[in-house]
Amino acid sequence: MANKKSALLVIDLQMGPLWGTYKKEEVLCTIKNLIQKAKIEEVPVIYTQHEELPGGILTRNSPYWQFVDGVSLGSQDIVINKLATDAFNHTKLQEILGELEVTHLVVMGARTEYCVDTTCRAAISLGYDVTLVKNGHTTVDGIIPAEKIIDHHNYHLSTIGTPDRKIKVVKERDIEFLI
């Protein structure tokens, strides 16, 4: 059986996607803790950075497109710019994961029901094992409150899988990287 190797995928930790999100500071603390753990364990850290076409608030180099304060990218960190909710869609993410021999993604970040959800689902379809950090993603109130959106996705994503793969939903304190 092939070795399994993790990467930490940090989705859209930007000013725009995080603006007004539920428990923002608490979630950012969780995310920063796991980034630090990944760096200590020499696990690759990959950030996605969502952008929109000219005219949108997430236009490249706009204030809302920037990473939130306190995020300092290391020289080994990888940034994937994307135009879709799926971090694999028209990006080099899968190619980079292949080069790094990654088989397992630990996922966290912004906008639970959009980019976090879509990327988790795409990843298992592409053959990756996925662990969603239960307390490491957030969103804003919509038709239903943000807290319920997060709870809904934590539950339902934990029930999704393929014959070979599934999405595990695990709290930050219980995350184990495969190296």
Backbone hydrogen bonds, N-H to C=O, Kabsch-Sander energy under -0.5 kcal/mol:
donor,donor_aa,acceptor,acceptor_aa,energy
6,S,178,L,-3.4
7,A,104,H,-1.6
8,L,44,P,-3.0
9,L,7,A,-0.6
9,L,106,V,-3.3
10,V,8,L,-0.6
10,V,46,I,-3.2
11,I,9,L,-0.7
11,I,108,M,-3.2
12,D,10,V,-0.6
12,D,48,T,-0.7
13,L,48,T,-0.6
14,Q,12,D,-2.2
15,M,66,Q,-2.8
16,G,64,Y,-3.0
18,L,14,Q,-1.8
19,W,15,M,-0.9
19,W,16,G,-1.1
21,T,18,L,-1.8
22,Y,139,T,-3.1
24,K,21,T,-1.1
27,V,23,K,-2.7
28,L,24,K,-2.8
29,C,25,E,-2.0
30,T,26,E,-2.0
31,I,27,V,-2.8
32,K,28,L,-2.8
33,N,29,C,-2.3
34,L,30,T,-2.1
35,I,31,I,-2.3
36,Q,32,K,-2.3
37,K,33,N,-2.3
38,A,34,L,-2.7
39,K,35,I,-2.4
40,I,36,Q,-2.3
41,E,37,K,-2.3
42,E,39,K,-1.0
43,V,38,A,-3.2
46,I,8,L,-3.2
46,I,44,P,-0.5
47,Y,78,I,-3.4
48,T,10,V,-2.7
49,Q,80,I,-2.5
51,E,82,K,-2.4
52,E,58,L,-1.3
56,G,53,L,-2.0
59,T,56,G,-1.2
60,R,52,E,-0.6
62,S,59,T,-2.5
65,W,62,S,-0.8
66,Q,62,S,-0.9
66,Q,63,P,-0.6
68,V,13,L,-2.0
71,V,68,V,-1.6
72,S,70,G,-0.8
73,L,71,V,-0.6
77,D,74,G,-1.0
78,I,45,V,-2.2
80,I,47,Y,-3.1
81,N,79,V,-0.6
82,K,49,Q,-1.9
87,A,85,T,-0.7
89,N,86,D,-1.3
91,T,88,F,-1.4
96,I,92,K,-2.8
97,L,93,L,-2.7
98,G,94,Q,-2.2
99,E,95,E,-2.3
100,L,96,I,-2.1
101,E,98,G,-1.0
102,V,97,L,-2.7
103,T,5,K,-2.6
104,H,5,K,-2.2
105,L,129,D,-2.9
106,V,7,A,-2.5
107,V,105,L,-0.6
107,V,131,T,-2.9
108,M,9,L,-2.0
109,G,136,G,-2.1
110,A,11,I,-2.7
111,R,138,T,-1.9
112,T,138,T,-1.2
114,Y,111,R,-1.4
116,V,111,R,-1.6
117,D,112,T,-2.0
118,T,114,Y,-2.6
119,T,115,C,-1.9
120,C,116,V,-2.1
121,R,117,D,-2.4
122,A,118,T,-2.4
123,A,119,T,-2.5
124,I,120,C,-1.8
125,S,121,R,-1.6
126,L,122,A,-1.6
127,G,124,I,-1.2
128,Y,123,A,-2.6
129,D,103,T,-2.7
130,V,166,K,-1.5
131,T,105,L,-2.9
132,L,168,K,-3.3
133,V,107,V,-2.6
134,K,132,L,-0.8
134,K,170,V,-2.3
136,G,133,V,-2.2
138,T,109,G,-1.6
142,G,144,I,-2.6
148,K,145,P,-0.6
149,I,145,P,-1.9
150,I,146,A,-2.7
151,D,147,E,-2.3
152,H,148,K,-2.8
153,H,149,I,-2.4
154,N,150,I,-2.8
155,Y,151,D,-2.3
156,H,152,H,-3.0
157,L,153,H,-2.6
158,S,154,N,-0.9
159,T,156,H,-1.4
160,I,157,L,-1.1
162,T,165,R,-3.0
167,I,160,I,-1.6
168,K,130,V,-2.9
168,K,166,K,-0.6
170,V,132,L,-2.3
170,V,168,K,-0.6
174,D,171,K,-1.9
175,I,172,E,-1.9
179,I,177,F,-0.6
